[in-house]
């Protein structure tokens, strides 16, 4: 849903949902491309949901993320459904709870899901490895080589 400002000079304030999503996205360490791969949402849709503003030819407009977009982004970001209830998005909270109860789908993952899982693992590896200095990494590699011999 897109909401036009009431006057030309009115400052656009992103909706609470977008502010919440943006904070969770920053904490996650995932890129927008990772989220796109994990959710099936386009990069543009994710940017609009995170920023809460859609740009059109007649100017910027507030854009409130739909329930489905909140659920698709909330799942990989680890969003608590109760937070959605606190901002008045009960239907999205119910949908997110259902998605969490359903758990991961059983079966062979689609190519898109496999790519998303690989992207998420790569992002996690980067976060873990960035916690160590090069000297610490080299010392650990030497230690492991010595224990293998």
N, C-alpha and C positions, 0 to 999 in steps of 0.2 A: 504494500500500500504506500503510495506516495502522497505526501501532504505539502501543499504549497505554503510558503510563508504568507502572513497576512499583510505585510507591507514590504516595500523595497528595502528599507533600512533594517528590518528585523534580522537579528543574528540567528543562524540556523543552529539549533542544539540537537545533537544526535540523540536518538531514543536510548532509553536505559538498556535495552537489549543489546544494542550495538556497542555501548560502552563496556558492558559485561563481556561480550564476545571478544572485543579487542584486547581487554586485559588478560583474558584467559589465553588468547592466541599468543600474546607476547611472552607469557610464562611458559608456554608449551615448547618453544624452540622450533616449532614446525614452520615451514614456509607456506605461503599461500598455495604454491604448487603442490606441496605435500597434502594440504587439506583438500585441494581440488581432486587429487588422485584418490584420496580416502573417501570422499563423499559423493563424487560424481557431479558436484556443482562446478560451474564455470569459475574461472579466476575472477571475472568481472562481478559475478554474483557474490562471491565471497568478499571482494573489496567493498561492495555496496553494503553488505550486511555488517562488516566490521566498522565501516565509517558512518553508516546511518544516513548517508547523503547520496543521492543519485543526480548526476548532471545530465541535463537535457538542453536542447537548443534554446529554450526560454529561461535557462538558468538552473541553479542548484535547487533541489527539493529534498525535504526530509523523507527518508525511506525506512519504514519499519519492517524488519525481517519477518517473513511469514513463519507460521508454526513449524512447517516442514523444514525450512531453512534452519531454524533454531535447533531442531532435533538433529538434523544432519551434521551441523557444526558442533553442537553440544556434546554429542557422543564421543568423537575422537579427542575433544578438549577436556573431557572428564567433568562436564558441567553437572552440578547437583540440581535435580528437578525442583527442590525446595526454593532455590534462588529464583527460578522462573515464577514460582507462585508468589514470591514476595513482590515481584514487579507486575503482578496481575496477568500473567500468561499461563493460566491454569491448564488450558487445553494443550499447550506445548509441553508443560510439565508432565501431564498424563501420558502424552505420546513418548516423551523421553523415558519415563519409567517403564512403559511397555517395551521399548527398544532395549533397555537394560535387562529386563526380565527375560526377554527372548534370547539374549546372549548372542554369541557369535554363531553364524549359520554353519551348519554341518554340511560337509561335502567339499567338492573341489572348488577352490576359489576361482572367480573369474579373473581374466587377465588384468582387469582394472584393479581388483582387490589385491592381487599379487603385487602389482606395481606400487599400490598404496602401502602395503605392508613393508615392502622393501624400502620405500622412502621413509617410513616411520622408523625402521631399524637404523637406517643411515643417519637420520637426524639424531636419534638417541646415541649412536656411536660417536658422533661429532661432539655432543654435549659431554659425554663421559671422557673422551680423549682430551677435550679442551681443559679439563681440570688438572691435567698433568703437564709438567714442563718437559722439554725435549730431553734434558738430562735424566729425569725420572723415567721417561719412556725407554731410553737407551739402557739404563741400568736394569730395568725389568726384563728387557729383551735378552741382555747378557745373562741374567740370572736364570731365565727359562732355558736358554741354550745349554748352560752348564748342567742344569738338572736333567736335561734330555740325554746328555752324553754319559 
